[in-house]
Amino acid sequence: MQPIDHTPRRQFLKAAAGTGLALAGSGALAQAFDFKPHQRYPDPAIQILDPGFAKYRIYSSTVEQVATGMRWAEGPVYFPEDGGYVLVSDIPNNRIMKYSERDGSFTEFRRPANWANGNTRDRQGRLLTCEHSVTRRVVRTEKNGSLTVLADSYQGKKLNAPNDIVVKSDDSIWFTDPLFGINGEWEGSRAQPEQATTNVYRIAPDGKLTAVITDLVNPNGLAFSPDEKKLYVVEWKGTPNRSIWSFDVQPDGTVSNKTKLIDAADHGALDGFKVDRDGNLWCGWGSNGALQAEPVEQGGRKVYPLKGKPEDLDGVMVFNPQGKPLAHIRLPERCANLCFGGPKRNRLYMASSHSLYALYVEAYGAV
């Protein structure tokens, strides 16, 4: 048997090491992808759709690929400790990765990670994680590394698949619970849902779990406005397009006045998102995989193409608080989620399929 030629892979690893690109190490469980940033300033990857976005663009900042080697990157969260680092879930590989701003390393933080998806920090600086398959629970990582289960069932039945999570200033914890983690074997294990609906939940400071929204079909990303008077939630399906709904938040933790803020149209894929201090929504974006109604001829075969080209959709879409598109940050991979990080909270980290990208902006994370 002839030995397998790994020369191209080795050449890429060597080149990546020379440029400071962080890889998932010798134990990488997915393909690492080469990326060449734009040489020209301003970066043409940042497409301004409204002049109002110009003040958020840094003229001499470009999109950077800071890490690669994942299968499906999700749930990034920034921690300022130890020189600053980002944790990002690699769901199919059942692990959480850690990118260090201090030395550029990219290492496993936790494996197995119980199919971790969304992550965030609470007001005490502890990691909160949505384990969206098998365990199907929300957990807190204590300072000593132990895990505390915050929610794993509602009204005596297991949660579906906790997906994304956010913390309010009153220490209440809000998370979405769609079906993605139990729909198949790719991101965990297939299982029958026990909940009748796919809900948005609130964990009160005293630990009480309440379903605050029960009429969204597979809620996904969620975030608060800077003043916390509004809650924004992505509905993955059922509108019929992916949408972001806005809700008024009451002092008692209930919500009202459901209003559609953003419609992704029939080929866009809203996913995780974050809100900056000015109230703009920075949204993971890409193709939703929907097919055209009619096939086209390709190479002598009838092929059903996608609605919209992924290469024209992949990246981050930015909307103002009224839902008006401001900009499209184009990436070579579909962005599932993002966070603001860096010492000044003005470095946008974008978890995108196999890689983690970063861009300095003149915007600052609201939380």
C-alpha angles and dihedrals in degrees: 000000000000116000116251113257109233094169097117090048092048091047090052093047091050092048092046092051090052092054096046096250111157116232130190089252130244089312093061110149098199141039117286113221129214117233130187115199120218113272095205126084127254094041109245088210087077106077114192111214095176127028088232090075094061092088090060095053119091106216095216099041124100136189110268130195103222099173140009141173103091131123100216117358118206146153105030117191129179127226120188094205124105093022093313129296142187125223115206130180120236095195106187090047090051095230144108116229128209125215114194119211089195099062105002094243122151113204142156112274097180133004126200092029100175090251093300116201121164121029135184141160124250123222090269092056097255124140117251116195137188108219098199104187140039095358091036096192147117115246138183122217108220123216090260091054098254121131126238117197110226099176136357104150142028124209090350096308129103119260117252106235116315106225118171133010142195136178125223123214091254087063093252113142122220125193141167124235113198127154103254097108094054100037094088148345100271099082099026130314132325114251140162114258116242098193116084092218139028105247146187109231135201123207107203120218087258090055099255113147119218132177101229097174122031105159102072120100106230102339111210129171120022138182142163128242113251092262090044091232091119133047118204120203131181115226107206097197142005107056081082092251128045107272145174114233124201122215131186110237118221125209091249092058098258123123134217144167099059107207130174108238104171133019115197093203122231098304106033124098118212112193131150120356144172135213124229127216091268091055097253117147117229105198134193107237143186145113117323091210095244115155131227114255093239130043125239130214113261122166093337094310135100107245129183106221126205122264101253126000116274090217088060094046108038117109137042128323119204122207131183120237090271092055098255115147111246106170148349118220102202119216132177090237135047111267114225100177143346146192141196116248145149126096091292096037090239099112112098113214114199121196102209122176103281100003148048115230130189137199131179112227138173090247127094131211113256094219 
